[in-house]
Amino acid sequence: MRDSFSKQVSVFEGYLGIKKGISGQYKKWDDLVEVFERRNLFAHADGVVNGIYLNNVENSDKNIGDRLSVGSKYFSRSIINMYDFGAKLVFVAWRRQCPDDLEQIDQILGEFCYDLVEARQYELAEQLLLFSMMEAKPIKMDRQMMNVVNLGNCYRLQGDEKKSKEVLDSVDWSAARDEFQICVSAIKGDVLHVTSLMPRISEDTISAHNYESWPAFYRVREDERFAKSFEEVFGRPFSPAAEDRHSFMQLMSLVHEDEERAQLGIGEVALPVEDSKSQNSTLN
């Protein structure tokens, strides 16, 4: 396809039956179009602004003949926008074309969002978790709650305690299983509740490695009371895993791993809810 980015997306709209134009639904559409038009300038015009660029990029402050560049901040922002848009487009298309596979699709999206949090790609994780909660709501209650936990933790890890609390408090956790309650309490920093729950949770549910590596426990794992409780439960000292920041290429490999795990039935959620298949999600 050699048409403009906008025309290429319109092909997807027609094929998927999306009546509300994606350009009007996706909040960073103009930024995304500019990235592709700038790419075209570098590929075909030595980075020099021409009439095609100005016709396709609304409200541009550039003039014909200007030479564009790509700084590190622009590059990072563009990668995040393209990744966000691409992931949402893939999951919208997948849900519409494979309505019988929604549980597997929900699992892959949820686990990918977790991978993003673990990789400290918090902004992208936040955008995709919000998408999963508002536009591609999982059909299983366990997966919905996992996404709430991960979004709440994502806000906290970005330093936004208020939003984190609002998200976590939007769910009544009193009837939730212990593995959900301990994660919520850990994110909130309630060490006493965390340590009271640890002996009750089997290692098959949350293993020693999980306590040492899950981002939900980042807040409490420096607390001596948490380390002491861990040693009492598992019979060895607590040894937290390092927090690594993955590149986007590494994250792409994680997507494939998540899909393979879902196909093997690893990490399946258990609690059924009413079948509310949301096949009509659009981009956000």
C-alpha positions as CSV (number, residue, x, y, z in Angstrom):
1,M,0.0,0.0,0.0
2,R,1.5,3.3,-1.1
3,D,-1.3,5.6,0.0
4,S,-1.0,8.0,2.9
5,F,-1.2,6.7,6.4
6,S,-4.7,8.1,6.8
7,K,-5.9,6.3,3.7
8,Q,-4.4,3.1,4.8
9,V,-6.2,3.3,8.1
10,S,-9.5,4.0,6.3
11,V,-9.0,0.6,4.6
12,F,-9.0,-1.0,8.0
13,E,-12.1,0.9,9.0
14,G,-14.0,-0.4,6.0
15,Y,-12.7,-4.0,6.4
16,L,-13.6,-4.0,10.1
17,G,-16.9,-2.2,9.8
18,I,-15.8,0.7,12.1
19,K,-18.4,3.4,11.5
20,K,-16.9,6.0,13.8
21,G,-13.7,7.1,12.1
22,I,-10.6,6.2,13.9
23,S,-9.1,9.6,13.3
24,G,-11.8,11.1,15.4
25,Q,-11.6,8.5,18.2
26,Y,-7.8,8.3,18.6
27,K,-6.7,11.3,20.7
28,K,-3.2,11.5,19.3
29,W,-4.1,11.1,15.7
30,D,-2.5,14.3,14.5
31,D,0.8,13.5,16.2
32,L,0.7,10.0,14.6
33,V,0.0,11.4,11.1
34,E,2.9,13.8,11.5
35,V,5.3,11.0,12.3
36,F,4.5,9.2,9.1
37,E,4.6,12.3,7.0
38,R,8.0,13.2,8.5
39,R,9.2,9.7,7.7
40,N,8.1,10.3,4.1
41,L,10.2,13.5,4.0
42,F,13.3,11.7,5.2
43,A,12.7,8.8,2.7
44,H,11.9,10.9,-0.4
45,A,12.8,14.5,0.2
46,D,16.0,14.6,2.3
47,G,13.9,15.8,5.3
48,V,12.9,19.0,3.5
49,V,9.3,20.2,4.0
50,N,7.1,20.2,0.9
51,G,3.5,20.8,0.0
52,I,2.4,17.2,0.6
53,Y,3.6,17.4,4.2
54,L,1.8,20.6,4.8
55,N,-1.4,19.3,3.2
56,N,-1.5,16.2,5.4
57,V,-0.2,17.7,8.7
58,E,-2.9,20.0,10.1
59,N,-1.8,23.2,12.0
60,S,1.9,22.7,11.2
61,D,4.2,25.6,12.0
62,K,6.6,24.5,9.3
63,N,7.2,26.2,5.9
64,I,8.1,24.8,2.5
65,G,11.9,24.4,2.4
66,D,12.4,23.9,6.2
67,R,14.7,20.9,7.0
68,L,13.3,18.7,9.7
69,S,15.3,16.6,12.3
70,V,14.5,14.0,14.9
71,G,15.7,14.5,18.4
72,S,15.7,11.9,21.2
73,K,12.5,13.3,22.8
74,Y,10.6,13.4,19.5
75,F,11.8,9.9,18.7
76,S,10.8,8.4,22.1
77,R,7.4,10.0,21.9
78,S,6.8,8.8,18.4
79,I,7.7,5.2,19.3
80,I,5.2,5.3,22.2
81,N,2.4,6.7,20.0
82,M,3.0,4.2,17.2
83,Y,3.2,1.3,19.7
84,D,0.0,2.4,21.4
85,F,-1.9,2.9,18.2
86,G,-0.7,-0.4,16.7
87,A,-1.5,-2.4,19.7
88,K,-5.0,-1.0,19.9
89,L,-5.6,-1.5,16.2
90,V,-4.5,-5.1,16.5
91,F,-6.7,-5.9,19.5
92,V,-9.7,-4.1,18.0
93,A,-9.3,-6.1,14.8
94,W,-8.7,-9.4,16.6
95,R,-11.8,-9.0,18.8
96,R,-14.0,-8.2,15.9
97,Q,-12.8,-11.0,13.7
98,C,-12.5,-13.7,16.3
99,P,-15.4,-13.2,18.8
100,D,-15.1,-16.8,20.0
101,D,-11.5,-16.2,21.2
102,L,-12.2,-13.2,23.4
103,E,-11.0,-14.9,26.6
104,Q,-7.6,-15.7,25.0
105,I,-7.4,-12.2,23.5
106,D,-8.2,-10.7,26.9
107,Q,-5.5,-12.8,28.5
108,I,-2.8,-11.8,26.0
109,L,-3.6,-8.1,26.3
110,G,-3.7,-8.2,30.1
111,E,-0.4,-10.1,30.2
112,F,1.2,-7.8,27.7
113,C,0.2,-4.8,29.9
114,Y,1.8,-6.5,32.9
115,D,4.9,-7.0,30.8
116,L,5.0,-3.3,30.1
117,V,4.7,-2.5,33.8
118,E,7.4,-5.0,34.7
119,A,9.6,-3.4,31.9
120,R,8.9,0.1,33.5
121,Q,7.2,1.3,30.3
122,Y,4.6,2.9,32.5
123,E,3.0,5.5,30.2
124,L,2.3,2.9,27.5
125,A,1.1,0.4,30.1
126,E,-1.3,3.0,31.4
127,Q,-2.7,3.8,28.0
128,L,-3.3,0.1,27.1
129,L,-4.7,-0.8,30.5
130,L,-7.3,2.1,30.2
131,F,-8.1,0.8,26.7
132,S,-8.6,-2.7,28.1
133,M,-10.9,-1.4,30.8
134,M,-13.0,1.0,28.8
135,E,-13.0,-0.2,25.2
136,A,-12.0,-3.9,25.3
137,K,-13.4,-5.0,28.7
138,P,-12.5,-8.6,29.5
139,I,-15.3,-11.1,29.7
140,K,-13.8,-12.8,32.8
141,M,-14.0,-11.1,36.2
142,D,-10.5,-12.3,37.2
143,R,-9.0,-10.6,34.2
144,Q,-10.9,-7.4,34.9
145,M,-9.6,-7.3,38.5
146,M,-6.0,-8.1,37.3
147,N,-6.1,-5.1,35.0
148,V,-7.4,-2.9,37.8
149,V,-4.5,-4.0,40.0
150,N,-2.0,-3.4,37.3
151,L,-3.4,0.0,36.4
152,G,-3.4,1.1,40.1
153,N,0.2,0.0,40.5
154,C,1.1,1.7,37.2
155,Y,-0.1,5.0,38.6
156,R,1.7,4.5,41.9
157,L,4.9,3.6,40.1
158,Q,4.6,6.9,38.2
159,G,4.2,8.8,41.5
160,D,0.5,9.4,41.2
161,E,-0.8,8.1,44.6
162,K,-4.2,9.8,44.2
163,K,-5.1,8.1,40.9
164,S,-3.7,4.8,42.1
165,K,-6.0,5.0,45.2
166,E,-9.0,6.0,43.0
167,V,-8.5,3.1,40.7
168,L,-8.0,0.5,43.4
169,D,-10.9,1.8,45.5
170,S,-13.2,1.6,42.5
171,V,-13.5,-2.2,43.2
172,D,-14.9,-3.8,46.4
173,W,-12.1,-6.3,47.2
174,S,-13.7,-7.6,50.4
175,A,-15.0,-10.7,48.6
176,A,-12.0,-11.1,46.4
177,R,-9.6,-14.0,46.8
178,D,-6.5,-13.5,49.0
179,E,-4.1,-13.2,46.0
180,F,-6.0,-10.1,44.8
181,Q,-6.2,-8.6,48.3
182,I,-2.5,-9.0,49.1
183,C,-1.6,-7.3,45.8
184,V,-3.9,-4.4,46.5
185,S,-2.6,-4.0,50.0
186,A,1.0,-4.2,48.8
187,I,0.4,-1.4,46.3
188,K,-1.2,0.7,49.0
189,G,1.7,0.0,51.4
190,D,-0.4,-1.8,54.0
191,V,2.5,-4.1,55.2
192,L,0.6,-5.5,58.1
193,H,-2.3,-6.8,55.9
194,V,0.2,-8.2,53.5
195,T,2.1,-10.1,56.1
196,S,-1.1,-11.4,57.6
197,L,-2.2,-12.8,54.3
198,M,1.1,-14.4,53.2
199,P,0.8,-17.6,55.4
200,R,-2.7,-18.2,54.1
201,I,-1.7,-18.2,50.4
202,S,-0.4,-21.4,48.9
203,E,2.9,-21.4,47.0
204,D,1.0,-22.7,44.0
205,T,-0.9,-19.4,44.0
206,I,1.9,-17.0,44.7
207,S,5.3,-18.5,44.7
208,A,8.5,-17.2,46.4
209,H,9.7,-16.0,43.0
210,N,6.4,-14.1,42.5
211,Y,6.9,-12.2,45.7
212,E,10.5,-11.4,44.7
213,S,9.6,-10.2,41.1
214,W,6.0,-9.0,40.8
215,P,5.8,-5.2,40.5
216,A,2.8,-5.2,42.9
217,F,5.3,-5.9,45.7
218,Y,7.8,-3.2,44.9
219,R,6.5,-0.9,47.5
220,V,6.7,-3.3,50.5
221,R,9.7,-5.4,49.6
222,E,12.2,-3.1,51.3
223,D,10.2,-3.4,54.6
224,E,11.8,-5.6,57.2
225,R,8.4,-7.0,58.3
226,F,7.8,-8.2,54.7
227,A,11.2,-9.9,54.5
228,K,10.7,-11.5,57.8
229,S,7.3,-12.9,56.9
230,F,8.7,-14.2,53.6
231,E,11.5,-16.1,55.4
232,E,9.0,-17.6,57.8
233,V,6.7,-18.8,55.0
234,F,9.4,-20.0,52.6
235,G,12.3,-20.9,54.9
236,R,14.9,-18.8,53.1
237,P,15.9,-15.2,53.0
238,F,14.0,-12.8,50.7
239,S,16.0,-11.9,47.6
240,P,14.2,-9.4,45.4
241,A,14.7,-9.6,41.6
242,A,16.2,-6.6,39.8
243,E,13.9,-4.1,38.1
244,D,14.9,-4.1,34.5
245,R,13.9,-1.7,31.8
246,H,13.3,-3.5,28.5
247,S,13.7,-2.1,25.0
248,F,10.7,-2.1,22.6
249,M,12.3,-4.9,20.6
250,Q,12.4,-7.0,23.8
251,L,8.8,-6.2,24.5
252,M,7.8,-7.4,21.0
253,S,9.3,-10.8,21.9
254,L,7.2,-10.8,25.1
255,V,4.0,-10.4,23.0
256,H,4.8,-13.6,21.2
257,E,5.5,-15.3,24.5
258,D,2.2,-14.2,25.9
259,E,0.4,-15.5,22.9
260,E,2.1,-18.9,23.2
261,R,1.2,-19.1,26.9
262,A,-2.4,-18.3,26.1
263,Q,-2.5,-21.0,23.4
264,L,-1.1,-23.5,26.0
265,G,-3.7,-22.5,28.5
266,I,-1.1,-21.2,31.0
267,G,-2.4,-18.5,33.3
268,E,-6.0,-19.1,32.5
269,V,-8.4,-17.1,34.7
270,A,-11.0,-19.0,36.7
271,L,-14.1,-17.0,37.7
272,P,-16.8,-16.8,35.0
273,V,-19.0,-13.8,34.6
274,E,-22.0,-13.1,32.4
275,D,-21.1,-13.3,28.7
276,S,-20.8,-9.6,27.8
277,K,-18.7,-9.9,24.6
278,S,-17.6,-6.4,23.7
279,Q,-16.8,-6.8,20.0
280,N,-17.5,-3.2,19.1
281,S,-14.5,-1.5,20.7
282,T,-12.9,1.4,18.9
283,L,-9.6,3.1,19.4
284,N,-9.1,5.6,22.2
